[in-house]
Amino acid sequence: MTSGTDRDASLADVGEFGLIGRISEIVAATAPGEDVLVGPGDDAAVLRVRKGHVVVSTDVMVEGRHFRRDWADAADVGARAAAQNLSDINAMGGRAQWLTVGLAAPADLPAQWALDFTRGFAEECAKVGAGLVGGDVSRADQVVVSVTAIGACTVSPVLRSGAAPGDVVAICGRQGWAAGGLAVLGRGFRSPRVLVEAYRRPEPPYDAGVVAAEAGATAMVDISDGLLAEAGHVAEASGVSIDVATASFEVPEPLLAVGQATGADPLRFILAGGDDHALLATFPADVALPDGWTRIGTVGAAPAEGAPRVTVDGASYDGPTGWSHF
Amino acid sequence: MTSGTDRDASLADVGEFGLIGRISEIVAATAPGEDVLVGPGDDAAVLRVRKGHVVVSTDVMVEGRHFRRDWADAADVGARAAAQNLSDINAMGGRAQWLTVGLAAPADLPAQWALDFTRGFAEECAKVGAGLVGGDVSRADQVVVSVTAIGACTVSPVLRSGAAPGDVVAICGRQGWAAGGLAVLGRGFRSPRVLVEAYRRPEPPYDAGVVAAEAGATAMVDISDGLLAEAGHVAEASGVSIDVATASFEVPEPLLAVGQATGADPLRFILAGGDDHALLATFPADVALPDGWTRIGTVGAAPAEGAPRVTVDGASYDGPTGWSHF
């Protein structure tokens, strides 16, 4: 893919095996991931598992729904696709090691897009020492990316179901920035640039999951679909209620600016935004929160019949809480 | 999903979490798979790995390309999606244990289709004691299914690259039946029924991979894209040539009938057909082939410059050899 002509080649031009061959070169040139005995190219990858437990997660991204090719370049989309799966492993208190990608795409998609996507994907994986070990490509009407991440836990995985009344709720990582960036892009703007970049290249706190698990987190989730929505998942899985205190959040200046420009309450980006992949966890009240974690609420008993699982400043919240995939 | 009204509900009607909840019920009611500590519903599944090596494979199926909803019911499509991934693990000499599914689908897809798909998928997994442990759903313009299978090998995995000159080439399982069924459906017919059923519900020889590995197979692949195409993959990965002897094949009566009706050489279904997921392997010449395996050719030295990797009856073959995904 070095000549000008090659750069214009479509997937149909290079063909399935041409594409796979070029993807394999990119993968071979980046971090292979530890303990990969056989990488892409055979019927299956062969991996050496050192620990007794593995954690596995799958996420789907669809063009026009989770990304737009005119809003982010292919490497950014690749990095985001990796990030959201690496983040799921992070949220278990684990460390991702190996990923596979199922890519469906139109025949007229520039092959360079798929290669740049792969490069961005592999770069993001390399941040945690993980590698792309396999996948499949097929023709479809729109780009659909399905990523599976496999990781290892050195401590017991932290589930959604362990929160107990009296625990504190805390988050780690930027929250609301990506949602602010998405709002900016949706209005046809490109600034504040820091928010647009936050949307294009999230920076999940990849080291925070293991540290939280070791510190004694009782429940943990990554905020991919909205802070209140994810708090609701933890509350429901744990059979508790959660109250979020808005005074906990310092609304960053760029979000204030977007709020002013769009007439939206900037706090809504924080409460309902997802794509930053911050972590939300609960800790026993006597645990000193690890560095980087901020207390944002408390865990209460199961709500009364008909009462909400999640409240904001002690009251029902009637704004959007997150993202629905249908 | 028991009332008539519910059966007509779309994915948009039931919503993402409604769909996931119902899928989880189906998964819980079928074989969970061994060593699943945490199944669907958290950020990741948690699995106990008993052996030191795991094998991982991902395959994509796209509506209109790999299946049509009017040619096979949802449970059949689900079974096929599982089968092609279970077969990849089989082709390594391994046994599949855990699978995840990324499902992208239009909002107006009947939710019942997704549930029946899941049921067929889980039933196929149960044939080998594997379980569905996670996944994701999202909205898209067409149905795209990406499946990842994770398995274990008790012997060294059999790669594509181990064939040596002098080895014999053998296959195990029905071959050409599904391609015949597809040709029938493509002409608007529904018989011979045995071929249409072979296309809708392949019956891969799931026990054959481990047995071949234990018997000393030097290379192995599952025939998902066409016998000659897959033989070519083995020949290229191994740096050898392969000659296939057509006299090895007994063309079954239903394929003869379809050949007569369509004017096609029925041997082409066998040489270029894929979806049966038969296994192709090479064995040292002094190995007695395990039960169910049929010798179909021989491995030779690397071909001369410009000569084909794979020949049929000692000569170049100019018919289709398999399936291209772009």
Boltz contact constraints between the chains, C-beta under 6 A:
constraints:
  - contact:
      token1: [A, 11]
      token2: [B, 326]
      max_distance: 6.0
  - contact:
      token1: [A, 12]
      token2: [B, 326]
      max_distance: 6.0
  - contact:
      token1: [A, 15]
      token2: [B, 326]
      max_distance: 6.0
  - contact:
      token1: [A, 16]
      token2: [B, 324]
      max_distance: 6.0
  - contact:
      token1: [A, 16]
      token2: [B, 325]
      max_distance: 6.0
  - contact:
      token1: [A, 16]
      token2: [B, 326]
      max_distance: 6.0
  - contact:
      token1: [A, 42]
      token2: [B, 159]
      max_distance: 6.0
  - contact:
      token1: [A, 42]
      token2: [B, 160]
      max_distance: 6.0
  - contact:
      token1: [A, 43]
      token2: [B, 88]
      max_distance: 6.0
  - contact:
      token1: [A, 43]
      token2: [B, 91]
      max_distance: 6.0
  - contact:
      token1: [A, 43]
      token2: [B, 92]
      max_distance: 6.0
  - contact:
      token1: [A, 44]
      token2: [B, 55]
      max_distance: 6.0
  - contact:
      token1: [A, 44]
      token2: [B, 56]
      max_distance: 6.0
  - contact:
      token1: [A, 44]
      token2: [B, 57]
      max_distance: 6.0
  - contact:
      token1: [A, 44]
      token2: [B, 88]
      max_distance: 6.0
  - contact:
      token1: [A, 44]
      token2: [B, 89]
      max_distance: 6.0
  - contact:
      token1: [A, 44]
      token2: [B, 92]
      max_distance: 6.0
  - contact:
      token1: [A, 45]
      token2: [B, 56]
      max_distance: 6.0
  - contact:
      token1: [A, 46]
      token2: [B, 53]
      max_distance: 6.0
  - contact:
      token1: [A, 46]
      token2: [B, 55]
      max_distance: 6.0
  - contact:
      token1: [A, 46]
      token2: [B, 157]
      max_distance: 6.0
  - contact:
      token1: [A, 47]
      token2: [B, 54]
      max_distance: 6.0
  - contact:
      token1: [A, 48]
      token2: [B, 52]
      max_distance: 6.0
  - contact:
      token1: [A, 48]
      token2: [B, 53]
      max_distance: 6.0
  - contact:
      token1: [A, 49]
      token2: [B, 49]
      max_distance: 6.0
  - contact:
      token1: [A, 49]
      token2: [B, 54]
      max_distance: 6.0
  - contact:
      token1: [A, 53]
      token2: [B, 46]
      max_distance: 6.0
  - contact:
      token1: [A, 54]
      token2: [B, 47]
      max_distance: 6.0
  - contact:
      token1: [A, 54]
      token2: [B, 49]
      max_distance: 6.0
  - contact:
      token1: [A, 55]
      token2: [B, 44]
      max_distance: 6.0
  - contact:
      token1: [A, 55]
      token2: [B, 46]
      max_distance: 6.0
  - contact:
      token1: [A, 56]
      token2: [B, 44]
      max_distance: 6.0
  - contact:
      token1: [A, 56]
      token2: [B, 45]
      max_distance: 6.0
  - contact:
      token1: [A, 56]
      token2: [B, 134]
      max_distance: 6.0
  - contact:
      token1: [A, 57]
      token2: [B, 44]
      max_distance: 6.0
  - contact:
      token1: [A, 58]
      token2: [B, 100]
      max_distance: 6.0
  - contact:
      token1: [A, 58]
      token2: [B, 102]
      max_distance: 6.0
  - contact:
      token1: [A, 58]
      token2: [B, 134]
      max_distance: 6.0
  - contact:
      token1: [A, 58]
      token2: [B, 135]
      max_distance: 6.0
  - contact:
      token1: [A, 58]
      token2: [B, 136]
      max_distance: 6.0
  - contact:
      token1: [A, 59]
      token2: [B, 136]
      max_distance: 6.0
  - contact:
      token1: [A, 60]
      token2: [B, 102]
      max_distance: 6.0
  - contact:
      token1: [A, 60]
      token2: [B, 104]
      max_distance: 6.0
  - contact:
      token1: [A, 60]
      token2: [B, 136]
      max_distance: 6.0
  - contact:
      token1: [A, 60]
      token2: [B, 138]
      max_distance: 6.0
  - contact:
      token1: [A, 62]
      token2: [B, 104]
      max_distance: 6.0
  - contact:
      token1: [A, 62]
      token2: [B, 138]
      max_distance: 6.0
  - contact:
      token1: [A, 62]
      token2: [B, 140]
      max_distance: 6.0
  - contact:
      token1: [A, 65]
      token2: [B, 139]
      max_distance: 6.0
  - contact:
      token1: [A, 88]
      token2: [B, 43]
      max_distance: 6.0
  - contact:
      token1: [A, 88]
      token2: [B, 44]
      max_distance: 6.0
  - contact:
      token1: [A, 89]
      token2: [B, 44]
      max_distance: 6.0
  - contact:
      token1: [A, 91]
      token2: [B, 43]
      max_distance: 6.0
  - contact:
      token1: [A, 92]
      token2: [B, 43]
      max_distance: 6.0
  - contact:
      token1: [A, 92]
      token2: [B, 44]
      max_distance: 6.0
  - contact:
      token1: [A, 100]
      token2: [B, 58]
      max_distance: 6.0
  - contact:
      token1: [A, 100]
      token2: [B, 148]
      max_distance: 6.0
  - contact:
      token1: [A, 102]
      token2: [B, 58]
      max_distance: 6.0
  - contact:
      token1: [A, 102]
      token2: [B, 60]
      max_distance: 6.0
  - contact:
      token1: [A, 102]
      token2: [B, 146]
      max_distance: 6.0
  - contact:
      token1: [A, 104]
      token2: [B, 60]
      max_distance: 6.0
  - contact:
      token1: [A, 104]
      token2: [B, 62]
      max_distance: 6.0
  - contact:
      token1: [A, 104]
      token2: [B, 144]
      max_distance: 6.0
  - contact:
      token1: [A, 107]
      token2: [B, 326]
      max_distance: 6.0
  - contact:
      token1: [A, 134]
      token2: [B, 56]
      max_distance: 6.0
  - contact:
      token1: [A, 134]
      token2: [B, 58]
      max_distance: 6.0
  - contact:
      token1: [A, 135]
      token2: [B, 58]
      max_distance: 6.0
  - contact:
      token1: [A, 136]
      token2: [B, 58]
      max_distance: 6.0
  - contact:
      token1: [A, 136]
      token2: [B, 59]
      max_distance: 6.0
  - contact:
      token1: [A, 136]
      token2: [B, 60]
      max_distance: 6.0
  - contact:
      token1: [A, 138]
      token2: [B, 60]
      max_distance: 6.0
  - contact:
      token1: [A, 138]
      token2: [B, 62]
      max_distance: 6.0
  - contact:
      token1: [A, 138]
      token2: [B, 325]
      max_distance: 6.0
  - contact:
      token1: [A, 139]
      token2: [B, 65]
      max_distance: 6.0
  - contact:
      token1: [A, 139]
      token2: [B, 325]
      max_distance: 6.0
  - contact:
      token1: [A, 139]
      token2: [B, 326]
      max_distance: 6.0
  - contact:
      token1: [A, 140]
      token2: [B, 62]
      max_distance: 6.0
  - contact:
      token1: [A, 140]
      token2: [B, 144]
      max_distance: 6.0
  - contact:
      token1: [A, 141]
      token2: [B, 141]
      max_distance: 6.0
  - contact:
      token1: [A, 141]
      token2: [B, 142]
      max_distance: 6.0
  - contact:
      token1: [A, 142]
      token2: [B, 141]
      max_distance: 6.0
  - contact:
      token1: [A, 144]
      token2: [B, 104]
      max_distance: 6.0
  - contact:
      token1: [A, 144]
      token2: [B, 140]
      max_distance: 6.0
  - contact:
      token1: [A, 144]
      token2: [B, 144]
      max_distance: 6.0
  - contact:
      token1: [A, 146]
      token2: [B, 102]
      max_distance: 6.0
  - contact:
      token1: [A, 146]
      token2: [B, 146]
      max_distance: 6.0
  - contact:
      token1: [A, 148]
      token2: [B, 100]
      max_distance: 6.0
  - contact:
      token1: [A, 148]
      token2: [B, 148]
      max_distance: 6.0
  - contact:
      token1: [A, 157]
      token2: [B, 46]
      max_distance: 6.0
  - contact:
      token1: [A, 159]
      token2: [B, 42]
      max_distance: 6.0
  - contact:
      token1: [A, 160]
      token2: [B, 42]
      max_distance: 6.0
  - contact:
      token1: [A, 324]
      token2: [B, 16]
      max_distance: 6.0
  - contact:
      token1: [A, 325]
      token2: [B, 16]
      max_distance: 6.0
  - contact:
      token1: [A, 325]
      token2: [B, 138]
      max_distance: 6.0
  - contact:
      token1: [A, 325]
      token2: [B, 139]
      max_distance: 6.0
  - contact:
      token1: [A, 326]
      token2: [B, 11]
      max_distance: 6.0
  - contact:
      token1: [A, 326]
      token2: [B, 12]
      max_distance: 6.0
  - contact:
      token1: [A, 326]
      token2: [B, 15]
      max_distance: 6.0
  - contact:
      token1: [A, 326]
      token2: [B, 16]
      max_distance: 6.0
  - contact:
      token1: [A, 326]
      token2: [B, 107]
      max_distance: 6.0
  - contact:
      token1: [A, 326]
      token2: [B, 139]
      max_distance: 6.0
